[in-house]
Amino acid sequence: MDNLSALDRQRTMRAVRAKDTQPEWIVRRIVHGLGYRYRLHGAALPGKPDMVFTARRKVIFIHGCFWHGHQCPAGLNRPRSNTPYWLPKLNRTVQRDAEHRKALAALGWRSLTLWECELRSGSLPRRIVRFLGPVG
C-alpha cells in the first residue's frame, strides 16, 4: 500500500507532463545534433507526434514505458491499487497509440516510436538516421 494521501497523489499526477519531457529533450538534442530540423507536436496529425519531419512525411513518437505499455520492466510494472481504474486507462493508451500509427500510415506517413528505456542506448543516433534517411 502506498503512503500518499489523495491530495499528494493529485499533486504527483498533476506534475506528469505531456510535452517537453526529459525523454523528449534527449531525443531533440540528438536529432538536432545530427543536422535534422523538425516541428514539434504536430497537432494536425493523428496522435500529435512529438517530432514531425514534414518534407520526409515521417514522425517520431517518444513514449514513456509505463504510460504507453512498453514490454520492459518499467512498462510491465502495473499499479496494484485501484486497478479497475488504471488497467483500462493504460490499455486504452496502448490501443489509441496503435490507432494513431495506423491512421498516419493511411495518410502516407511513416512513424518511429522511441521508448524511454532506449534513450541511453548508443545505437539511438544510428537508428534515427536509418529511419529519417540522409540529412539534407
N, C-alpha and C positions, 0 to 999 in steps of 0.2 A: 504494500500500500504506500502511495506517495504521501509526502507531508505537506503538500501545497494546499492552502485554503482556496476557496473559489475565487477570491479576489486576486491572489497570487497567480493562479492558473490563468485567469483572464489577462493579467499583465504580461505573462510569458507568451501567450498566444498572440497578443497584440504586437509583440516585438518581432514576430516572424514576418520577414519582408517578402514581397513578391517580386520586387525589382531591385536592381543594384546590390545584389547579394555578393558575398565574398567569392563564391564559386564563379559568378558572372565576371567579376573583376579579374580573376585569374585568367579566364579564357580570353577576355577582351585584350589584356596585355599581350598574351601570346599571339593572338590573331593580328593585332596591330603591329607587333614587332616583326611578324612575318611579311608585312607590307600590304595586307588586305585592308580594304575600307568597307564599312558596313553601316547599316542603320540599326537602331535599337527598337525592340518591342513592336514589331510590325502589326499594328492594330487592325490593319485591313486584311490580314491573313488569318486563316483558321489557327486557333491556339496562341495567337500573339507571340510568334517566335522571339527568342531572346536576341538573336542576331539575324539580320536579313541582308543577303547579298543579291540585290535586285537584278543586276545585269547577268548574273550567273544563274538566276532562278533557283537559289539554294538558301536554306535556312539552317540555323543551329539552335537547338534547344539545350539548355543547361539545367538538368534536373537534380534536385535533392533526392538522395536514395530513399530516405524514409517516406517523404511525401508522395513520390511517384512509383513506389513499389519495386525498386531495383532488386535483383536476385543476389544481393551481397548481404553481409551481416547487418549493416545499418538498415537496409531495405526490408529485410525479413524480420526485424525487430518490431513486433506489433504491440500496441498498448494492451495491458492486461486489465485495466479498469475501463469501465464504460464502453465495452466492446460493441454493444448494439449501435452505438453512435459511430465509433471510429472505423470499424471494419467496412461498413458500406461506404463511408466517406472516402477512405483510401482506395477501395476497389473501384469506385466511380472515377477517381482521378486517373487510374490506370486505363480504364475503358475510354475516358474522354481523350487521353493522350493518343490512343490508337485511332480514334475517330479523326482527330486533327491531322495526324500523319496521312491517313487515307484521303482526307479532303484536299490536303496540299498536293498529294500525288495526282489526284484527279485534275487539279488545276495546272499540272505540269511543273511543280516544284519538287526538288529533292530535299530531304531533311536528314540531319545528323543529330543524334541525341548523345550528349556528353553527360556522364554521371559524375556526381560529386566525388565519389571514391576513386575515379580515374584521373582526376585533375593533377595529381602529383606524379603521374607517370611520365617517364622520359620520352615515351613514344607519342605523346599527345601532339606535339607540333607536326610530326610526320603524318599522323592520322588526319589532321586538319588540312594539310597540303594535299594529301591524297584525295580528300573529299572535295576541296574547293578548286583544285587544279592550279596551273601556273599563275603567279602574280603578274598582273599586267594590265 
